[in-house]
């Protein structure tokens, strides 16, 4: 699987449900969970909302509880993050963008680029953080205008290419 998906799976020991993500096998034990696996973001994340899942990679097997997240980095190492904001993780499936109080502009722009189908490039070594919550039904150009109002970022838009730079 590549991309992002949300699953609600009923427990059935006779028909186990597995999701394969970059060589990691997520075995579902009856649950609600979200997987985020975009090639341009490096990490794979499986966030548990309800039930139980087990992730296996190379000889490592990790179980998590609701509100926890399994992360697999670029070299295949599994770690567990606790106290995850599951509303933020699943905002996309509920028609929202949730960037929290402060998110890296690269993460924000990756989400927007996938949703609105545009390409992004950055001023050399550009770094910024922005936050907020907004409906994904809002026009993409309007979201860029809102982000510019933070004073942290400026955009130049040409066709489907967005250049991101200092204000």
QUIPE-V389634 format. One record per residue. N is the residue number from 1. RES is the residue in three letters. PSI is psi in whole degrees, 0 to 359 (* if undefined). NEAR is the number of other C-alpha atoms within 12 Angstrom. Layout:
n | res | psi | near
N | RES | PSI | NEAR
N | RES | PSI | NEAR
This chain:
n | res | psi | near
1 | UNK | 135 | 22
2 | UNK | 139 | 20
3 | UNK | 215 | 24
4 | UNK | 138 | 28
5 | UNK | 150 | 25
6 | UNK | 133 | 28
7 | UNK | 142 | 28
8 | UNK | 112 | 21
9 | UNK | 131 | 26
10 | UNK | 145 | 19
11 | UNK | 126 | 20
12 | UNK | 99 | 14
13 | UNK | 335 | 13
14 | UNK | 339 | 8
15 | UNK | 78 | 13
16 | UNK | 146 | 19
17 | UNK | 128 | 23
18 | UNK | 146 | 25
19 | UNK | 126 | 30
20 | UNK | 126 | 21
21 | UNK | 110 | 30
22 | UNK | 44 | 30
23 | UNK | 357 | 25
24 | UNK | 132 | 34
25 | UNK | 118 | 31
26 | UNK | 114 | 40
27 | UNK | 126 | 31
28 | UNK | 132 | 33
29 | UNK | 32 | 30
30 | UNK | 103 | 26
31 | UNK | 174 | 30
32 | UNK | 125 | 27
33 | UNK | 162 | 40
34 | UNK | 137 | 39
35 | UNK | 134 | 39
36 | UNK | 116 | 33
37 | UNK | 77 | 30
38 | UNK | 131 | 23
39 | UNK | 327 | 18
40 | UNK | 359 | 18
41 | UNK | 356 | 22
42 | UNK | 293 | 20
43 | UNK | 149 | 27
44 | UNK | 136 | 39
45 | UNK | 133 | 40
46 | UNK | 118 | 52
47 | UNK | 128 | 45
48 | UNK | 127 | 43
49 | UNK | 323 | 32
50 | UNK | 149 | 26
51 | UNK | 223 | 25
52 | UNK | 142 | 31
53 | UNK | 157 | 39
54 | UNK | 131 | 35
55 | UNK | 134 | 40
56 | UNK | 132 | 30
57 | UNK | 121 | 26
58 | UNK | 229 | 16
59 | UNK | 10 | 13
60 | UNK | 128 | 19
61 | UNK | 126 | 21
62 | UNK | 127 | 28
63 | UNK | 144 | 28
64 | UNK | 162 | 34
65 | UNK | 164 | 27
66 | UNK | 139 | 28
67 | UNK | 4 | 28
68 | UNK | 164 | 30
69 | UNK | 132 | 36
70 | UNK | 132 | 42
71 | UNK | 136 | 37
72 | UNK | 122 | 35
73 | UNK | 184 | 23
74 | UNK | 334 | 19
75 | UNK | 7 | 16
76 | UNK | 8 | 24
77 | UNK | 132 | 25
78 | UNK | 134 | 31
79 | UNK | 161 | 26
80 | UNK | 130 | 27
81 | UNK | 136 | 23
82 | UNK | 166 | 19
83 | UNK | 48 | 19
84 | UNK | 140 | 24
85 | UNK | 93 | 20
86 | UNK | 333 | 29
87 | UNK | 321 | 24
88 | UNK | 317 | 27
89 | UNK | 321 | 33
90 | UNK | 11 | 29
91 | UNK | 320 | 24
92 | UNK | 320 | 28
93 | UNK | 346 | 22
94 | UNK | 16 | 18
95 | UNK | 32 | 18
96 | UNK | 158 | 24
97 | UNK | 133 | 32
98 | UNK | 104 | 29
99 | UNK | 7 | 31
100 | UNK | 202 | 22
101 | UNK | 329 | 12
102 | UNK | 115 | 19
103 | UNK | 147 | 24
104 | UNK | 136 | 21
105 | UNK | 329 | 34
106 | UNK | 320 | 29
107 | UNK | 315 | 26
108 | UNK | 312 | 31
109 | UNK | 327 | 38
110 | UNK | 315 | 28
111 | UNK | 314 | 33
112 | UNK | 319 | 34
113 | UNK | 319 | 25
114 | UNK | 318 | 22
115 | UNK | 317 | 25
116 | UNK | 1 | 23
117 | UNK | 61 | 16
118 | UNK | 167 | 21
119 | UNK | 150 | 23
120 | UNK | 138 | 28
121 | UNK | 159 | 23
122 | UNK | 145 | 23
123 | UNK | 141 | 19
124 | UNK | 128 | 10
125 | UNK | 24 | 12
126 | UNK | 131 | 19
127 | UNK | 139 | 22
128 | UNK | 163 | 27
129 | UNK | 138 | 24
130 | UNK | 163 | 29
131 | UNK | 175 | 27
132 | UNK | 172 | 23
133 | UNK | 136 | 25
134 | UNK | 154 | 25
135 | UNK | 142 | 21
136 | UNK | 359 | 23
137 | UNK | 350 | 17
138 | UNK | 142 | 19
139 | UNK | 137 | 15
140 | UNK | 321 | 26
141 | UNK | 324 | 24
142 | UNK | 323 | 18
143 | UNK | 318 | 30
144 | UNK | 319 | 30
145 | UNK | 319 | 19
146 | UNK | 318 | 22
147 | UNK | 324 | 33
148 | UNK | 327 | 24
149 | UNK | 346 | 17
150 | UNK | 341 | 20
151 | UNK | 4 | 17
152 | UNK | 345 | 25
153 | UNK | 154 | 31
154 | UNK | 146 | 26
155 | UNK | 144 | 29
156 | UNK | 125 | 23
157 | UNK | 125 | 19
158 | UNK | 112 | 14
159 | UNK | 242 | 12
160 | UNK | 21 | 18
161 | UNK | 127 | 19
162 | UNK | 121 | 27
163 | UNK | 129 | 26
164 | UNK | 130 | 31
165 | UNK | 175 | 25
166 | UNK | 150 | 22
167 | UNK | * | 18
